[in-house]
């Protein structure tokens, strides 16, 4: 009986949908109602008498909730060999503080390790596709297998610039201004 009711409901919805789209006249509505009534009479006349147990046996199984698709979220932690900065760090042109600073890398940044020095105290990293530089190992930690990275030779140390030489001669402390009045010389030539 529920199946017949479902069929009738579907026919009614379909009929009203068609009628709503076409905005029928009063005669067409009456004709549609007659067709629906005739369909209902035909279906109920053909429906076999059944008992509640027979209906339960012929009903389709109750729908089960379909499992939701599993959504794989991107990992917030990249996989591979990286150096992760603990704080903002300077990235230098060589593995020492004697080298110039090329850029600064913010804390919590994952940079790709390209190489290392002999004792793994400095890491040669790729900050962006056009910049490789050195980061001190004490400013963060490594992931993956950094020991497999090749050893990169350090560039030559920069030549230190010397301050200009001091000019020899008397200094302010050498002049005793209180002992005699200053002497001025004029050149008349």
MARLUM-560854 format. One line per field, with one value per residue (C-alpha): residue number from 1; residue in three letters; x negated, y, z negated. Coordinates in nm, 4 decimals, decimal comma. Each point is the difference from the previous one (the first is absolute). Layout:
N
torke: NUM ...
kolti: ALA ...
c1: X ...
c2: Y ...
c3: Z ...
***
This chain:
189
torke: 1 2 3 4 5 6 7 8 9 10 11 12 13 14 15 16 17 18 19 20 21 22 23 24 25 26 27 28 29 30 31 32 33 34 35 36 37 38 39 40 41 42 43 44 45 46 47 48 49 50 51 52 53 54 55 56 57 58 59 60 61 62 63 64 65 66 67 68 69 70 71 72 73 74 75 76 77 78 79 80 81 82 83 84 85 86 87 88 89 90 91 92 93 94 95 96 97 98 99 100 101 102 103 104 105 106 107 108 109 110 111 112 113 114 115 116 117 118 119 120 121 122 123 124 125 126 127 128 129 130 131 132 133 134 135 136 137 138 139 140 141 142 143 144 145 146 147 148 149 150 151 152 153 154 155 156 157 158 159 160 161 162 163 164 165 166 167 168 169 170 171 172 173 174 175 176 177 178 179 180 181 182 183 184 185 186 187 188 189
kolti: UNK UNK UNK UNK UNK UNK UNK UNK UNK UNK UNK UNK UNK UNK UNK UNK UNK UNK UNK UNK UNK UNK UNK UNK UNK UNK UNK UNK UNK UNK UNK UNK UNK UNK UNK UNK UNK UNK UNK UNK UNK UNK UNK UNK UNK UNK UNK UNK UNK UNK UNK UNK UNK UNK UNK UNK UNK UNK UNK UNK UNK UNK UNK UNK UNK UNK UNK UNK UNK UNK UNK UNK UNK UNK UNK UNK UNK UNK UNK UNK UNK UNK UNK UNK UNK UNK UNK UNK UNK UNK UNK UNK UNK UNK UNK UNK UNK UNK UNK UNK UNK UNK UNK UNK UNK UNK UNK UNK UNK UNK UNK UNK UNK UNK UNK UNK UNK UNK UNK UNK UNK UNK UNK UNK UNK UNK UNK UNK UNK UNK UNK UNK UNK UNK UNK UNK UNK UNK UNK UNK UNK UNK UNK UNK UNK UNK UNK UNK UNK UNK UNK UNK UNK UNK UNK UNK UNK UNK UNK UNK UNK UNK UNK UNK UNK UNK UNK UNK UNK UNK UNK UNK UNK UNK UNK UNK UNK UNK UNK UNK UNK UNK UNK UNK UNK UNK UNK UNK UNK
c1: 0,0000 -0,2903 -0,1403 0,3261 0,0093 -0,3530 0,0934 0,3107 -0,2007 -0,2543 0,2741 0,1598 -0,3310 -0,0785 0,3475 -0,0061 -0,3508 0,1091 0,3118 -0,1896 -0,2394 0,2716 0,2590 0,2947 0,3553 0,2800 0,1012 -0,3557 -0,0146 0,3277 -0,1306 -0,3229 0,1963 0,2107 -0,3140 -0,1502 0,3205 0,0216 -0,3658 0,0658 0,3063 -0,1945 -0,2894 0,2177 0,2122 -0,3141 -0,1582 0,0131 0,1380 -0,2860 -0,0711 -0,2382 -0,2545 0,0134 -0,0584 -0,2988 -0,1437 0,0398 -0,1246 -0,3441 -0,2614 -0,0242 -0,2537 -0,3264 -0,1995 -0,2619 -0,3463 -0,1289 -0,3024 -0,3227 -0,1526 -0,3753 -0,1262 -0,3460 -0,2538 -0,1024 -0,3476 -0,1851 -0,1706 -0,3671 -0,3301 0,0566 -0,1457 0,2689 -0,0855 0,0851 -0,0224 -0,0683 -0,3499 -0,2591 -0,0856 -0,3621 -0,2302 -0,2149 -0,0066 -0,1146 0,1109 -0,2981 0,1985 0,2508 0,3748 0,1911 0,3508 0,1950 0,2251 0,2988 0,0434 0,1951 -0,1067 -0,0852 -0,2905 -0,1395 -0,3448 -0,2337 -0,3243 -0,1957 -0,3426 -0,2362 0,1326 0,3701 -0,0145 0,1136 0,2557 -0,0042 0,3686 0,2189 0,2098 0,1657 -0,0772 -0,2516 -0,1692 -0,2143 -0,1715 -0,1388 0,1949 -0,1575 0,1087 0,0656 0,2873 0,2366 0,0219 -0,0082 0,2552 -0,0507 -0,3539 -0,2321 -0,3080 0,0557 -0,0541 -0,3293 -0,2676 -0,0211 -0,3304 0,0117 -0,0778 -0,3154 0,0347 0,0612 -0,3044 0,0348 -0,0123 -0,2505 0,0752 -0,2017 -0,3420 -0,0299 -0,1869 -0,3158 -0,0454 0,1033 0,3323 0,2201 -0,1404 -0,3497 0,0800 -0,0251 0,2231 -0,0328 -0,3767 -0,0231 0,2227 0,0474 -0,2356 0,1356 -0,2251 0,0930 -0,1423 -0,0367 -0,1335
c2: 0,0000 0,2332 -0,0698 0,1028 0,3128 0,0849 -0,0478 0,2151 0,2690 -0,0025 0,0304 0,2880 0,1846 -0,0559 0,1092 0,3148 0,0768 -0,0261 0,1987 0,2707 0,0496 0,0294 0,1966 -0,2046 0,1081 -0,1182 -0,2716 -0,1376 -0,0121 -0,1937 -0,2381 -0,0561 -0,0661 -0,2548 -0,1754 -0,0074 -0,1377 -0,2683 -0,0964 -0,0234 -0,2194 -0,2274 -0,0411 -0,0695 -0,2484 -0,1947 0,0067 -0,3423 -0,0330 -0,0656 -0,0346 0,2175 -0,2834 -0,0307 0,3740 -0,0170 -0,2864 0,1833 0,3397 0,0941 0,0060 0,3209 0,2296 0,0152 0,3128 0,0056 0,0432 0,3496 0,0282 0,0256 0,3415 0,0018 0,3289 0,1182 -0,0578 0,3195 -0,1498 -0,0552 -0,3346 -0,0085 0,1445 0,3491 0,2438 0,1513 0,3356 0,0442 0,3784 0,2607 -0,0774 0,1558 -0,1919 0,0735 -0,0284 -0,2549 -0,2242 0,2554 0,3291 0,1530 -0,0283 0,2607 -0,0388 -0,0682 -0,0190 -0,0678 -0,3055 0,0236 -0,2492 -0,3180 0,0006 -0,3276 0,0460 -0,2731 -0,1238 -0,0016 -0,0841 0,0250 0,0808 -0,2687 -0,0031 0,0693 0,3266 0,2005 -0,0979 0,1161 0,0605 0,1160 0,2931 0,0481 -0,1233 0,2781 0,0138 -0,2554 0,1028 -0,1297 -0,0308 -0,0844 -0,3373 0,1456 0,2128 -0,2912 -0,3711 -0,2360 -0,2484 -0,3031 -0,1320 0,3027 -0,2229 -0,1135 0,3554 0,0676 0,2131 0,3430 0,1849 0,3382 0,2998 0,1958 0,2188 0,3639 0,2246 0,2117 0,3704 0,1829 0,3348 0,2908 0,0388 0,2519 0,3228 0,0362 0,3249 0,1812 -0,0786 0,2148 -0,1565 0,1005 0,3715 0,1856 0,2975 0,1413 0,0443 0,2788 0,2087 -0,1228 0,1449 0,0953 0,0306 0,2039 -0,0533 0,3315 -0,1597
c3: 0,0000 -0,0755 0,3435 0,1630 -0,2138 0,1120 0,3648 -0,0389 -0,1762 0,2806 0,2623 -0,1903 -0,0345 0,3667 0,1081 -0,2090 0,1209 0,3628 -0,0696 -0,1872 0,2897 0,2619 -0,2007 0,1273 0,0432 -0,2269 0,2478 0,0089 -0,3792 -0,0090 0,2672 -0,1952 -0,3180 0,1872 0,1285 -0,3477 -0,1500 0,2709 -0,0614 -0,3734 0,0560 0,2361 -0,2398 -0,3029 0,1938 0,1021 -0,3425 -0,1603 -0,3457 -0,2328 -0,3608 -0,1955 -0,0074 0,3800 0,0334 -0,2312 0,2050 0,3307 -0,1186 0,1141 -0,2742 -0,1933 0,1559 -0,1847 -0,0268 0,2704 -0,1409 0,0454 0,2247 -0,1924 0,0490 -0,0151 -0,1310 0,0938 -0,2716 -0,1797 -0,0325 0,3268 0,0494 0,0972 -0,1105 -0,1346 -0,2467 -0,2230 -0,1515 -0,3681 0,0088 0,2649 0,1297 0,2278 0,3127 0,0950 0,3003 -0,1871 -0,3084 -0,2561 -0,1493 0,1829 0,3255 0,1105 -0,0598 0,3228 -0,1460 -0,3177 -0,0385 -0,2415 -0,2851 0,0797 0,3660 0,1751 0,2432 0,2238 -0,1022 0,3003 -0,1830 -0,3237 -0,1384 -0,1388 -0,3563 0,0773 -0,1924 0,3052 0,2633 0,3605 0,0764 0,2867 -0,1224 0,3400 0,3529 0,0552 -0,3436 -0,1823 -0,3231 -0,3301 -0,3289 -0,3350 -0,1392 -0,3460 0,1324 0,0682 0,0749 0,2975 0,1334 0,2189 0,0539 0,0080 -0,0350 0,3570 0,1258 0,1704 -0,1621 0,1602 -0,0042 -0,1657 0,2176 -0,0837 -0,3055 0,0824 -0,0246 -0,3109 0,0587 -0,2195 -0,1546 0,1456 -0,1630 -0,2815 0,0819 -0,2050 -0,1802 -0,3113 -0,1507 -0,2165 -0,3135 0,1079 0,0051 -0,3276 0,0582 -0,3491 0,0039 0,2533 0,2164 0,3578 0,2600 0,3404 0,3076 0,3019 0,3394 0,1920 0,3124
***
